[in-house]
Amino acid sequence: MIKLWEDGDVFVIGKRESRAEGWWHKRISGIYWRLIKKFIFKDFPSDGYDFCLIDRKIVEKINLINEKNTSIFILIYWLGFKPKYISINRELRTFGKSQWTLLKKINITIDTLIGFTYLPSRLITLSSLTTSLISFIYFIYILINWKITGTAPPGWMTVVGLLLLLGTIILFALGIISEYLLRILDESRKRPSYIIERIITNNK
């Protein structure tokens, strides 16, 4: 890593090629890294990374970002510096016990998805639209069934229709509110709009 840094690379990642861990641990970690690769960075290492070397210029950019509840590895990658990869094999730990409990892994997954995507907000909006469609189809079905068979109790159709309508409106409103909240969150993080890697001057 130091050799590559001396040659001019500012971001060197120890890319995992294999993990000498149990099936359960690899399964849970794999889900996390696949979510990042699918929804955040398409070119992110498939098995993530634990070790990296970063230049002082990257450290200074990180220090300008004042936010909590984030993943430092994802934040470093987010800065946009092109990484150089070194293949490594992750061995089993010889001493001690990992502090990464299942609850901590769930928390970091939630923090990462909220911190770097609009996925949670879009899921609420999508669920409201899906519920609206399903509710409309179901309402038409029970209306036709009532006309044909006359089995619906008096007033039942009105109550069902109102409940479906109100539930859909509430979900849609929550989706809109969450979109605004995410944009407020983006502003409060004060992440830079762009990163200047170097300045090239033409001195004559």
Backbone as a printed PyTorch tensor [residue, N CA C, xyz], in Angstrom:
tensor([[[  0.8250,  -1.2000,   0.0000],
         [  0.0000,   0.0000,   0.0000],
         [  0.8650,   1.2580,   0.0000]],

        [[  1.9090,   1.2450,   0.8320],
         [  2.7860,   2.4090,   0.8950],
         [  3.5060,   2.6080,  -0.4370]],

        [[  3.9140,   1.5040,  -1.0720],
         [  4.5890,   1.6020,  -2.3670],
         [  3.6720,   2.2460,  -3.4020]],

        [[  2.4070,   1.8340,  -3.4400],
         [  1.4600,   2.4230,  -4.3850],
         [  1.2150,   3.8970,  -4.0670]],

        [[  1.1730,   4.2200,  -2.7870],
         [  0.9880,   5.6170,  -2.3800],
         [  2.1850,   6.4610,  -2.8130]],

        [[  3.3790,   5.9140,  -2.6530],
         [  4.5820,   6.6340,  -3.0830],
         [  4.6140,   6.8250,  -4.5910]],

        [[  3.9150,   5.9070,  -5.3130],
         [  3.8560,   6.0290,  -6.7750],
         [  2.7640,   6.9880,  -7.2410]],

        [[  1.9860,   7.5400,  -6.2890],
         [  0.9970,   8.5480,  -6.6620],
         [ -0.4530,   8.2070,  -6.3810]],

        [[ -0.7640,   6.9780,  -5.9590],
         [ -2.1470,   6.6070,  -5.6410],
         [ -2.5170,   7.1480,  -4.2580]],

        [[ -3.6520,   7.8200,  -4.1730],
         [ -4.0600,   8.4440,  -2.9030],
         [ -5.0560,   7.5830,  -2.1250]],

        [[ -5.5810,   6.5380,  -2.7580],
         [ -6.5930,   5.6940,  -2.1150],
         [ -6.3220,   4.2440,  -2.5090]],

        [[ -5.8450,   3.4590,  -1.5530],
         [ -5.4980,   2.0610,  -1.8150],
         [ -6.3560,   1.1650,  -0.9270]],

        [[ -7.0610,   0.2350,  -1.5440],
         [ -7.9860,  -0.6460,  -0.8310],
         [ -7.4440,  -2.0660,  -0.7960]],

        [[ -7.5380,  -2.6950,   0.3760],
         [ -7.2750,  -4.1240,   0.4840],
         [ -8.5500,  -4.8800,   0.1340]],

        [[ -8.6760,  -5.2800,  -1.1120],
         [ -9.8960,  -5.9190,  -1.6050],
         [ -9.9180,  -7.3870,  -1.2120]],

        [[-10.9530,  -7.7920,  -0.4960],
         [-11.0480,  -9.1690,  -0.0350],
         [-11.3900, -10.1140,  -1.1830]],

        [[-10.6090, -11.1340,  -1.3250],
         [-10.8700, -12.1800,  -2.3170],
         [-11.5160, -13.3980,  -1.6780]],

        [[-11.2950, -13.5880,  -0.3850],
         [-11.8950, -14.7110,   0.3390],
         [-12.0260, -14.3350,   1.8080]],

        [[-12.9450, -15.0290,   2.4910],
         [-13.1870, -14.7640,   3.9140],
         [-13.2150, -16.1060,   4.6470]],

        [[-12.2790, -16.3040,   5.5570],
         [-12.2340, -17.5370,   6.3400],
         [-13.1380, -17.3930,   7.5550]],

        [[-14.4530, -17.3700,   7.3020],
         [-15.4310, -17.1560,   8.3670],
         [-16.5710, -18.1530,   8.2150]],

        [[-17.4140, -18.1950,   9.2260],
         [-18.5490, -19.0970,   9.2040],
         [-19.5950, -18.6800,   8.1840]],

        [[-20.4660, -19.6250,   7.8380],
         [-21.4900, -19.3790,   6.8240],
         [-22.4110, -18.2470,   7.2300]],

        [[-22.8390, -18.2260,   8.4940],
         [-23.7890, -17.2130,   8.9550],
         [-23.1820, -15.8040,   8.8530]],

        [[-21.9440, -15.6570,   9.2990],
         [-21.2920, -14.3480,   9.2650],
         [-21.1090, -13.8770,   7.8270]],

        [[-20.6780, -14.7510,   6.9580],
         [-20.4810, -14.3730,   5.5570],
         [-21.8090, -14.0230,   4.8970]],

        [[-22.8700, -14.7300,   5.2660],
         [-24.1930, -14.4670,   4.6850],
         [-24.6890, -13.0740,   5.0560]],

        [[-24.5950, -12.7210,   6.3380],
         [-25.0710, -11.4190,   6.8060],
         [-24.2400, -10.2930,   6.1960]],

        [[-22.9100, -10.4550,   6.2180],
         [-22.0430,  -9.4300,   5.6410],
         [-22.2710,  -9.2990,   4.1400]],

        [[-22.5170, -10.4360,   3.4690],
         [-22.7490, -10.4070,   2.0280],
         [-23.9870,  -9.6170,   1.6570]],

        [[-25.0310,  -9.7180,   2.4720],
         [-26.2490,  -8.9560,   2.2150],
         [-25.9530,  -7.4600,   2.2870]],

        [[-25.1790,  -7.0490,   3.2780],
         [-24.8410,  -5.6290,   3.4440],
         [-24.0770,  -5.1020,   2.2360]],

        [[-23.0370,  -5.8210,   1.8310],
         [-22.2220,  -5.3490,   0.7110],
         [-22.9920,  -5.3780,  -0.6010]],

        [[-23.8910,  -6.3480,  -0.7720],
         [-24.6980,  -6.3900,  -2.0010],
         [-25.6610,  -5.2170,  -2.0700]],

        [[-26.2170,  -4.8240,  -0.9300],
         [-27.0980,  -3.6510,  -0.8990],
         [-26.3410,  -2.3920,  -1.3090]],

        [[-25.1150,  -2.2520,  -0.8240],
         [-24.3000,  -1.0910,  -1.1940],
         [-24.0130,  -1.0910,  -2.6900]],

        [[-23.6490,  -2.2560,  -3.1980],
         [-23.3090,  -2.3660,  -4.6150],
         [-24.5190,  -2.1210,  -5.5140]],

        [[-25.6940,  -2.4940,  -5.0630],
         [-26.9020,  -2.3690,  -5.8800],
         [-27.4870,  -0.9670,  -5.8240]],

        [[-27.5140,  -0.3660,  -4.6330],
         [-28.2460,   0.8870,  -4.4640],
         [-27.3640,   2.1250,  -4.3060]],

        [[-26.0510,   1.9490,  -4.0700],
         [-25.2120,   3.1170,  -3.8090],
         [-24.0950,   3.2430,  -4.8360]],

        [[-23.1610,   2.2960,  -4.8470],
         [-22.0280,   2.3460,  -5.7710],
         [-21.9720,   1.0560,  -6.5840]],

        [[-22.2080,   1.1600,  -7.8790],
         [-22.2130,  -0.0240,  -8.7390],
         [-20.8290,  -0.6700,  -8.8370]],

        [[-19.7760,   0.1380,  -8.6690],
         [-18.4170,  -0.3830,  -8.8080],
         [-17.7680,  -0.6980,  -7.4670]],

        [[-18.5770,  -0.7710,  -6.4100],
         [-18.0440,  -1.0520,  -5.0800],
         [-17.5420,  -2.4930,  -5.0130]],

        [[-16.4390,  -2.7640,  -4.2690],
         [-15.9450,  -4.1440,  -4.1410],
         [-17.0340,  -5.0890,  -3.6460]],

        [[-17.1550,  -6.2300,  -4.2720],
         [-18.2560,  -7.1620,  -3.9820],
         [-18.2770,  -7.6130,  -2.5330]],

        [[-17.1100,  -7.8150,  -1.9360],
         [-17.0190,  -8.2390,  -0.5400],
         [-16.5940,  -7.1180,   0.3890]],

        [[-16.7050,  -5.8790,  -0.0890],
         [-16.3520,  -4.7470,   0.7470],
         [-14.8700,  -4.6690,   1.0450]],

        [[-14.5260,  -3.8780,   2.0520],
         [-13.1240,  -3.7810,   2.4680],
         [-13.0510,  -3.3220,   3.9170]],

        [[-12.0020,  -3.7790,   4.6050],
         [-11.7390,  -3.3810,   5.9860],
         [-10.4760,  -2.5490,   6.1120]],

        [[ -9.5650,  -2.7440,   5.1680],
         [ -8.2660,  -2.0870,   5.2500],
         [ -8.0590,  -1.1890,   4.0340]],

        [[ -7.5540,  -0.0030,   4.2870],
         [ -7.2520,   0.9040,   3.1800],
         [ -6.1910,   1.8980,   3.6180]],

        [[ -5.5490,   2.4940,   2.6500],
         [ -4.5930,   3.5760,   2.8830],
         [ -5.1380,   4.8080,   2.1760]],

        [[ -5.2100,   5.9200,   2.8910],
         [ -5.7060,   7.1560,   2.2950],
         [ -4.6910,   8.2700,   2.4920]],

        [[ -4.5900,   9.1090,   1.4950],
         [ -3.6650,  10.2270,   1.5170],
         [ -4.1900,  11.3280,   2.4390]],

        [[ -3.3000,  12.2210,   2.8290],
         [ -3.6790,  13.3260,   3.7010],
         [ -4.7930,  14.1710,   3.1000]],

        [[ -4.8090,  14.3420,   1.7800],
         [ -5.8480,  15.1580,   1.1480],
         [ -7.2370,  14.5530,   1.3730]],

        [[ -7.3310,  13.2130,   1.4110],
         [ -8.6120,  12.5570,   1.6790],
         [ -8.9900,  12.7370,   3.1430]],

        [[ -8.0090,  12.6320,   4.0180],
         [ -8.2640,  12.8470,   5.4510],
         [ -8.8340,  14.2400,   5.6830]],

        [[ -8.2870,  15.2290,   5.0160],
         [ -8.7670,  16.6060,   5.1810],
         [-10.1970,  16.7580,   4.6800]],

        [[-10.5360,  16.0750,   3.5840],
         [-11.9130,  16.1350,   3.0790],
         [-12.8760,  15.4790,   4.0570]],

        [[-12.4560,  14.3450,   4.6300],
         [-13.3050,  13.6510,   5.6070],
         [-13.5340,  14.5230,   6.8340]],

        [[-12.4890,  15.2200,   7.2770],
         [-12.6050,  16.0570,   8.4700],
         [-13.5540,  17.2340,   8.2770]],

        [[-13.8030,  17.6180,   7.0240],
         [-14.7320,  18.7120,   6.7520],
         [-16.1890,  18.2790,   6.8560]],

        [[-16.4190,  16.9670,   6.8230],
         [-17.7910,  16.4430,   6.8690],
         [-18.1230,  16.1050,   8.3160]],

        [[-19.0420,  16.8500,   8.8820],
         [-19.3980,  16.6780,  10.2910],
         [-20.7480,  15.9780,  10.3910]],

        [[-20.7220,  14.6560,  10.3920],
         [-21.9730,  13.9120,  10.5140],
         [-21.7640,  12.6610,  11.3400]],

        [[-22.8550,  12.2240,  11.9470],
         [-22.8310,  11.0250,  12.7800],
         [-23.6440,   9.9310,  12.0810]],

        [[-23.6260,   8.7560,  12.6870],
         [-24.4170,   7.6270,  12.1810],
         [-24.1210,   7.3490,  10.7070]],

        [[-22.8600,   7.1710,  10.4030],
         [-22.4720,   6.8920,   9.0400],
         [-21.4470,   5.7710,   9.0310]],

        [[-21.1100,   5.3000,   7.8520],
         [-20.0770,   4.2870,   7.6780],
         [-18.8540,   4.9640,   7.0820]],

        [[-17.7360,   4.9240,   7.7850],
         [-16.5420,   5.6330,   7.3270],
         [-16.0370,   5.0720,   6.0090]],

        [[-16.1600,   3.7560,   5.7980],
         [-15.6750,   3.1480,   4.5590],
         [-16.5040,   3.6110,   3.3600]],

        [[-17.8060,   3.7170,   3.5470],
         [-18.6730,   4.1890,   2.4660],
         [-18.4400,   5.6780,   2.2220]],

        [[-18.2210,   6.4230,   3.2950],
         [-17.9920,   7.8640,   3.1690],
         [-16.6950,   8.1500,   2.4120]],

        [[-15.6540,   7.3860,   2.6940],
         [-14.3950,   7.5570,   1.9670],
         [-14.6090,   7.2790,   0.4860]],

        [[-15.3230,   6.2090,   0.1840],
         [-15.5770,   5.8470,  -1.2110],
         [-16.4330,   6.9060,  -1.9020]],

        [[-17.3560,   7.4930,  -1.1490],
         [-18.2670,   8.5040,  -1.6910],
         [-17.5230,   9.7350,  -2.2060]],

        [[-16.3460,  10.0370,  -1.6640],
         [-15.5930,  11.2170,  -2.0680],
         [-15.2000,  11.1740,  -3.5370]],

        [[-15.1370,   9.9810,  -4.1160],
         [-14.9360,   9.8870,  -5.5560],
         [-13.5150,   9.6760,  -6.0170]],

        [[-12.5660,   9.5380,  -5.1000],
         [-11.1910,   9.2710,  -5.5060],
         [-11.0910,   7.8440,  -6.0380]],

        [[-10.4320,   7.6940,  -7.1590],
         [-10.3330,   6.3790,  -7.7870],
         [ -9.4460,   5.4720,  -6.9620]],

        [[ -9.9770,   4.3220,  -6.5190],
         [ -9.1660,   3.4460,  -5.6650],
         [ -8.2440,   2.5320,  -6.4700]],

        [[ -7.1650,   2.1640,  -5.8320],
         [ -6.2700,   1.1350,  -6.3450],
         [ -6.4510,  -0.0910,  -5.4620]],

        [[ -6.5580,  -1.2590,  -6.0740],
         [ -6.8910,  -2.4650,  -5.3130],
         [ -5.6830,  -3.3660,  -5.1180]],

        [[ -5.6090,  -3.9370,  -3.9190],
         [ -4.6670,  -5.0060,  -3.6080],
         [ -5.4780,  -6.1780,  -3.0820]],

        [[ -5.3330,  -7.3370,  -3.6590],
         [ -6.1000,  -8.5170,  -3.2420],
         [ -5.5640,  -9.0540,  -1.9200]],

        [[ -6.4700,  -9.3560,  -1.0140],
         [ -6.0870,  -9.9390,   0.2720],
         [ -7.0430, -11.0790,   0.6010]],

        [[ -6.6400, -11.9560,   1.4700],
         [ -7.4730, -13.0320,   1.9950],
         [ -7.6740, -12.7910,   3.4830]],

        [[ -8.9200, -12.6800,   3.8880],
         [ -9.2070, -12.4110,   5.2960],
         [ -9.1950, -13.7190,   6.0780]],

        [[ -8.2920, -13.7900,   7.0460],
         [ -8.1590, -14.9910,   7.8540],
         [ -9.0190, -14.8790,   9.1200]],

        [[ -9.2010, -16.0110,   9.7820],
         [ -9.9110, -16.0170,  11.0580],
         [ -9.0790, -15.3070,  12.1150]],

        [[ -9.7530, -14.5840,  13.0120],
         [ -9.0210, -13.9130,  14.0750],
         [ -8.4270, -14.9650,  15.0210]],

        [[ -7.2130, -14.6850,  15.4680],
         [ -6.5230, -15.6140,  16.3540],
         [ -6.8860, -15.3850,  17.8110]],

        [[ -7.0560, -14.1350,  18.1980],
         [ -7.3600, -13.7970,  19.5840],
         [ -8.5860, -12.8860,  19.6390]],

        [[ -9.2400, -12.9110,  20.7760],
         [-10.3650, -12.0170,  21.0010],
         [-11.6440, -12.4650,  20.3140]],

        [[-12.6630, -11.6490,  20.4870],
         [-13.9810, -11.9300,  19.9330],
         [-14.5000, -10.6870,  19.2200]],

        [[-15.1180, -10.8790,  18.0630],
         [-15.6320,  -9.7570,  17.2950],
         [-16.7230,  -9.0200,  18.0610]],

        [[-16.6670,  -7.6910,  17.9970],
         [-17.6860,  -6.8520,  18.6360],
         [-18.8600,  -6.5560,  17.7200]],

        [[-18.7950,  -7.0750,  16.4650],
         [-19.8620,  -6.8260,  15.5120],
         [-21.0000,  -7.8190,  15.7430]],

        [[-21.9220,  -7.4340,  16.6310],
         [-23.0920,  -8.2650,  16.8820],
         [-24.1090,  -8.0920,  15.7500]],

        [[-25.1080,  -8.9580,  15.7240],
         [-26.1400,  -8.8700,  14.6960],
         [-26.8620,  -7.5310,  14.7580]],

        [[-27.1330,  -7.0460,  15.9650],
         [-27.8250,  -5.7630,  16.1140],
         [-26.9970,  -4.6130,  15.5520]],

        [[-25.6960,  -4.6370,  15.7810],
         [-24.8250,  -3.5880,  15.2450],
         [-24.7760,  -3.6400,  13.7250]],

        [[-24.8130,  -4.8350,  13.1760],
         [-24.8030,  -4.9650,  11.7110],
         [-26.1000,  -4.4260,  11.1160]],

        [[-27.2110,  -4.6790,  11.7850],
         [-28.4900,  -4.1480,  11.3200],
         [-28.4850,  -2.6250,  11.3910]],

        [[-27.9350,  -2.0740,  12.4770],
         [-27.8820,  -0.6180,  12.6450],
         [-27.0240,   0.0400,  11.5720]],

        [[-25.8640,  -0.5470,  11.2690],
         [-24.9900,   0.0520,  10.2570],
         [-25.6180,  -0.0470,   8.8740]],

        [[-26.3910,  -1.1030,   8.6340],
         [-27.0910,  -1.2340,   7.3540],
         [-28.1430,  -0.1370,   7.2000]],

        [[-28.9150,   0.0980,   8.2540],
         [-29.9410,   1.1490,   8.2270],
         [-29.2900,   2.5190,   8.0550]],

        [[-28.2200,   2.7850,   8.8290],
         [-27.5320,   4.0810,   8.7340],
         [-26.9760,   4.3110,   7.3340]],

        [[-26.4290,   3.2550,   6.7240],
         [-25.8480,   3.3880,   5.3870],
         [-26.9220,   3.6720,   4.3430]],

        [[-28.0270,   2.9440,   4.4030],
         [-29.0940,   3.1410,   3.4180],
         [-29.7240,   4.5280,   3.5600]],

        [[-29.9040,   4.9810,   4.7970],
         [-30.4670,   6.3160,   5.0100],
         [-29.4620,   7.3980,   4.6350]],

        [[-28.1780,   7.1560,   4.9290],
         [-27.1570,   8.1610,   4.7190],
         [-26.7420,   8.3600,   3.2760]],

        [[-26.9180,   7.3240,   2.4450],
         [-26.3860,   7.4210,   1.0850],
         [-27.4070,   7.1100,  -0.0140]],

        [[-28.6500,   6.8470,   0.3560],
         [-29.6790,   6.6150,  -0.6550],
         [-30.9900,   7.2570,  -0.2090]],

        [[-31.9320,   7.3330,  -1.1630],
         [-33.2960,   7.7540,  -0.8650],
         [-34.2230,   6.5350,  -0.7920]],

        [[-33.6350,   5.3660,  -0.6620],
         [-34.4120,   4.1280,  -0.7250],
         [-35.5480,   4.0610,   0.2920]],

        [[-35.3230,   4.3270,   1.5900],
         [-36.4410,   4.2240,   2.5560],
         [-37.6110,   5.1240,   2.1860]],

        [[-37.3020,   6.3680,   1.7840],
         [-38.3710,   7.2990,   1.4050],
         [-39.1180,   6.8040,   0.1750]],

        [[-38.3690,   6.3290,  -0.8140],
         [-39.0050,   5.8650,  -2.0410],
         [-39.8510,   4.6190,  -1.7860]],

        [[-39.4550,   3.7990,  -0.8200],
         [-40.2440,   2.6120,  -0.4840],
         [-41.6080,   3.0080,   0.0790]],

        [[-41.6250,   4.0750,   0.8920],
         [-42.8990,   4.5520,   1.4400],
         [-43.7970,   5.0560,   0.3120]],

        [[-43.2330,   5.8610,  -0.5860],
         [-44.0070,   6.3910,  -1.7120],
         [-44.4900,   5.2570,  -2.6100]],

        [[-43.6150,   4.3050,  -2.8940],
         [-43.9930,   3.1750,  -3.7380],
         [-45.0790,   2.3370,  -3.0880]],

        [[-44.9640,   2.1390,  -1.7750],
         [-45.9930,   1.3490,  -1.0790],
         [-47.3410,   2.0490,  -1.1250]],

        [[-47.3380,   3.4010,  -1.0670],
         [-48.6070,   4.1330,  -1.1300],
         [-49.2480,   3.9770,  -2.5080]],

        [[-48.4410,   4.0530,  -3.5690],
         [-48.9760,   3.8890,  -4.9170],
         [-49.4670,   2.4580,  -5.1380]],

        [[-48.7090,   1.4880,  -4.6350],
         [-49.1190,   0.0870,  -4.7700],
         [-50.4050,  -0.1760,  -4.0070]],

        [[-50.4650,   0.3690,  -2.7880],
         [-51.6830,   0.1950,  -1.9780],
         [-52.8790,   0.8620,  -2.6480]],

        [[-52.6570,   2.0090,  -3.2640],
         [-53.7460,   2.6910,  -3.9690],
         [-54.3020,   1.8170,  -5.0830]],

        [[-53.4120,   1.2130,  -5.8650],
         [-53.8420,   0.3610,  -6.9690],
         [-54.5840,  -0.8640,  -6.4720]],

        [[-54.0150,  -1.5150,  -5.4580],
         [-54.6550,  -2.7140,  -4.9060],
         [-56.0030,  -2.3620,  -4.2930]],

        [[-56.0520,  -1.2320,  -3.5740],
         [-57.3060,  -0.8180,  -2.9300],
         [-58.3780,  -0.5260,  -3.9730]],

        [[-57.9850,   0.1290,  -5.0570],
         [-58.9530,   0.4500,  -6.1040],
         [-59.5070,  -0.8250,  -6.7510]],

        [[-58.5890,  -1.7560,  -7.0470],
         [-59.0330,  -3.0300,  -7.6470],
         [-59.9540,  -3.7840,  -6.6970]],

        [[-59.5730,  -3.8100,  -5.4040],
         [-60.3920,  -4.5320,  -4.4300],
         [-61.7410,  -3.8520,  -4.2360]],

        [[-61.7390,  -2.5310,  -4.2420],
         [-62.9940,  -1.7970,  -4.0770],
         [-63.9430,  -2.0850,  -5.2440]],

        [[-63.4070,  -2.1250,  -6.4600],
         [-64.2250,  -2.4590,  -7.6210],
         [-64.7710,  -3.8730,  -7.4960]],

        [[-63.9220,  -4.7920,  -7.0030],
         [-64.3350,  -6.1890,  -6.8520],
         [-65.4940,  -6.3280,  -5.8650]],

        [[-65.3430,  -5.6960,  -4.6720],
         [-66.4040,  -5.8580,  -3.6800],
         [-67.6740,  -5.1230,  -4.1020]],

        [[-67.5050,  -4.0480,  -4.8850],
         [-68.6740,  -3.3360,  -5.3810],
         [-69.4510,  -4.2080,  -6.3660]],

        [[-68.7280,  -4.8620,  -7.2890],
         [-69.3880,  -5.7660,  -8.2460],
         [-70.0160,  -6.9420,  -7.5120]],

        [[-69.2750,  -7.4870,  -6.5270],
         [-69.7940,  -8.6250,  -5.7610],
         [-71.0630,  -8.2430,  -5.0010]],

        [[-71.0770,  -7.0260,  -4.4720],
         [-72.2620,  -6.5720,  -3.7510],
         [-73.4530,  -6.4030,  -4.6920]],

        [[-73.2030,  -5.8680,  -5.9010],
         [-74.2770,  -5.6740,  -6.8650],
         [-74.8620,  -7.0090,  -7.3240]],

        [[-73.9730,  -8.0140,  -7.4580],
         [-74.4330,  -9.3080,  -7.9730],
         [-75.1270, -10.1290,  -6.8960]],

        [[-74.4480, -10.2210,  -5.7310],
         [-74.9600, -11.1240,  -4.6880],
         [-75.7660, -10.4120,  -3.6200]],

        [[-75.4830,  -9.1110,  -3.4310],
         [-76.1870,  -8.3680,  -2.3930],
         [-75.8460,  -8.8270,  -1.0000]],

        [[-74.6110,  -9.3390,  -0.8080],
         [-74.2270,  -9.9020,   0.4850],
         [-73.6200,  -8.8870,   1.4390]],

        [[-73.2530,  -7.7030,   0.9740],
         [-72.6090,  -6.7200,   1.8450],
         [-73.6210,  -6.1170,   2.8070]],

        [[-73.2970,  -6.0180,   4.0950],
         [-74.1990,  -5.3840,   5.0640],
         [-74.3790,  -3.9120,   4.7270]],

        [[-75.4650,  -3.3020,   5.1330],
         [-75.7040,  -1.8900,   4.8530],
         [-74.5930,  -1.0030,   5.4460]],

        [[-74.0790,  -0.1160,   4.6380],
         [-73.0350,   0.7940,   5.1050],
         [-71.6320,   0.2310,   5.0700]],

        [[-71.4930,  -1.0670,   4.8420],
         [-70.1630,  -1.7040,   4.8690],
         [-69.2820,  -1.1960,   3.7370]],

        [[-69.8560,  -1.0400,   2.5580],
         [-69.0940,  -0.5730,   1.3990],
         [-68.5260,   0.8170,   1.6330]],

        [[-69.3140,   1.6760,   2.2530],
         [-68.8620,   3.0380,   2.5170],
         [-67.6950,   3.0570,   3.4880]],

        [[-67.8010,   2.2460,   4.5440],
         [-66.7280,   2.2010,   5.5500],
         [-65.4360,   1.6780,   4.9370]],

        [[-65.5300,   0.5840,   4.1700],
         [-64.3440,  -0.0030,   3.5400],
         [-63.7060,   0.9930,   2.5740]],

        [[-64.5170,   1.6360,   1.7590],
         [-63.9960,   2.5980,   0.7930],
         [-63.2840,   3.7540,   1.4600]],

        [[-63.8610,   4.2870,   2.5380],
         [-63.2450,   5.4000,   3.2540],
         [-61.9340,   4.9930,   3.9200]],

        [[-61.9100,   3.7900,   4.5130],
         [-60.6930,   3.3150,   5.1600],
         [-59.5600,   3.1320,   4.1440]],

        [[-59.8700,   2.5500,   3.0210],
         [-58.8590,   2.3660,   1.9820],
         [-58.3530,   3.7040,   1.4660]],

        [[-59.2630,   4.6430,   1.2680],
         [-58.8940,   5.9670,   0.7740],
         [-58.0090,   6.7030,   1.7770]],

        [[-58.4050,   6.7020,   3.0540],
         [-57.6400,   7.4090,   4.0740],
         [-56.2560,   6.7680,   4.2740]],

        [[-56.2110,   5.4290,   4.2770],
         [-54.9210,   4.7460,   4.4340],
         [-53.9680,   5.0910,   3.3140]],

        [[-54.4800,   5.1430,   2.0920],
         [-53.6460,   5.4890,   0.9420],
         [-53.1510,   6.9270,   1.0290]],

        [[-54.0270,   7.8410,   1.4160],
         [-53.6360,   9.2540,   1.5400],
         [-52.5590,   9.4270,   2.6110]],

        [[-52.7040,   8.7140,   3.7360],
         [-51.7140,   8.8160,   4.8170],
         [-50.3480,   8.3210,   4.3530]],

        [[-50.3240,   7.1780,   3.6820],
         [-49.0580,   6.6390,   3.1810],
         [-48.4100,   7.5940,   2.1710]],

        [[-49.2100,   8.1420,   1.2880],
         [-48.6790,   9.0630,   0.2820],
         [-48.1390,  10.3300,   0.9410]],

        [[-48.8480,  10.8220,   1.9500],
         [-48.3920,  12.0110,   2.6720],
         [-47.0830,  11.7320,   3.4030]],

        [[-46.9540,  10.5430,   3.9930],
         [-45.7110,  10.1670,   4.6640],
         [-44.5550,  10.1140,   3.6720]],

        [[-44.8270,   9.6310,   2.4610],
         [-43.7930,   9.5960,   1.4350],
         [-43.3020,  10.9920,   1.0880]],

        [[-44.2260,  11.9340,   0.9470],
         [-43.8470,  13.3210,   0.6310],
         [-43.0550,  13.9370,   1.7830]],

        [[-43.5200,  13.7170,   3.0110],
         [-42.8200,  14.2600,   4.1840],
         [-41.4060,  13.6860,   4.2820]],

        [[-41.2750,  12.3890,   4.0500],
         [-39.9560,  11.7650,   4.1420],
         [-39.0020,  12.3100,   3.0790]],

        [[-39.5230,  12.6420,   1.8970],
         [-38.6800,  13.2340,   0.8540],
         [-38.1300,  14.5870,   1.3240]],

        [[-38.9920,  15.4150,   1.9370],
         [-38.5400,  16.7030,   2.4470],
         [-37.5360,  16.5220,   3.5900]],

        [[-37.7990,  15.5710,   4.4810],
         [-36.9010,  15.3340,   5.6060],
         [-35.5250,  14.8810,   5.1320]],

        [[-35.4760,  14.0440,   4.0980],
         [-34.1950,  13.5890,   3.5730],
         [-33.4020,  14.7420,   2.9690]],

        [[-34.1020,  15.6740,   2.3270],
         [-33.4090,  16.8190,   1.7640],
         [-32.9020,  17.7610,   2.8580]],

        [[-33.6580,  17.8970,   3.9370],
         [-33.1870,  18.6630,   5.0860],
         [-31.9660,  17.9840,   5.6980]],

        [[-32.0040,  16.6500,   5.7660],
         [-30.8700,  15.8910,   6.2820],
         [-29.6290,  16.0990,   5.4210]],

        [[-29.8110,  16.1250,   4.0920],
         [-28.6810,  16.3640,   3.1940],
         [-28.0350,  17.7190,   3.4700]],

        [[-28.8740,  18.7390,   3.7010],
         [-28.3410,  20.0680,   3.9630],
         [-27.6190,  20.1370,   5.3070]],

        [[-28.1450,  19.4390,   6.2950],
         [-27.5460,  19.4920,   7.6340],
         [-26.2090,  18.7660,   7.6900]],

        [[-25.9950,  17.7840,   6.8100],
         [-24.7090,  17.0750,   6.7920],
         [-23.5660,  17.9660,   6.3180]],

        [[-23.9090,  18.9140,   5.4500],
         [-22.9140,  19.8290,   4.8790],
         [-21.8170,  19.0780,   4.1230]],

        [[-22.2030,  18.0410,   3.3990],
         [-21.2370,  17.3820,   2.5290],
         [-20.9130,  18.3160,   1.3620]],

        [[-19.6790,  18.3090,   0.8950],
         [-19.3340,  19.1830,  -0.2370],
         [-20.0690,  18.7570,  -1.4990]],

        [[-20.4500,  19.7390,  -2.3110],
         [-21.1540,  19.4410,  -3.5590],
         [-20.2290,  18.7830,  -4.5710]],

        [[-18.9560,  19.0410,  -4.4510],
         [-17.9700,  18.4400,  -5.3450],
         [-16.6280,  18.4050,  -4.6140]],

        [[-15.7310,  17.5680,  -5.1070],
         [-14.3990,  17.4170,  -4.5220],
         [-13.3570,  17.8270,  -5.5620]],

        [[-12.4650,  18.7280,  -5.1820],
         [-11.3660,  19.1300,  -6.0670],
         [-10.1610,  18.2410,  -5.7620]],

        [[ -9.8110,  17.3990,  -6.7160],
         [ -8.6730,  16.4970,  -6.5110],
         [ -7.3490,  17.2320,  -6.6540]],

        [[ -7.2310,  18.0600,  -7.6800],
         [ -6.0150,  18.8490,  -7.8520],
         [ -6.3320,  20.0640,  -8.7160]],

        [[ -5.5160,  21.0640,  -8.6050],
         [ -5.6650,  22.2940,  -9.3850],
         [ -4.4980,  22.3780, -10.3670]],

        [[ -4.8270,  22.4940, -11.6320],
         [ -3.8160,  22.5750, -12.6860],
         [ -3.7350,  24.0130, -13.1720]],

        [[ -2.5700,  24.5910, -13.0890],
         [ -2.3720,  25.9780, -13.5330],
         [ -1.4240,  26.0010, -14.7240]],

        [[ -1.6080,  26.9790, -15.5650],
         [ -0.7620,  27.1480, -16.7420],
         [  0.0890,  28.3960, -16.5530]],

        [[  1.2400,  28.2010, -15.9430],
         [  2.1210,  29.3330, -15.6760],
         [  3.0360,  29.6010, -16.8760]],

        [[  2.9240,  30.7790, -17.4140],
         [  3.7710,  31.1300, -18.5590],
         [  4.9090,  32.0530, -18.1190]]])
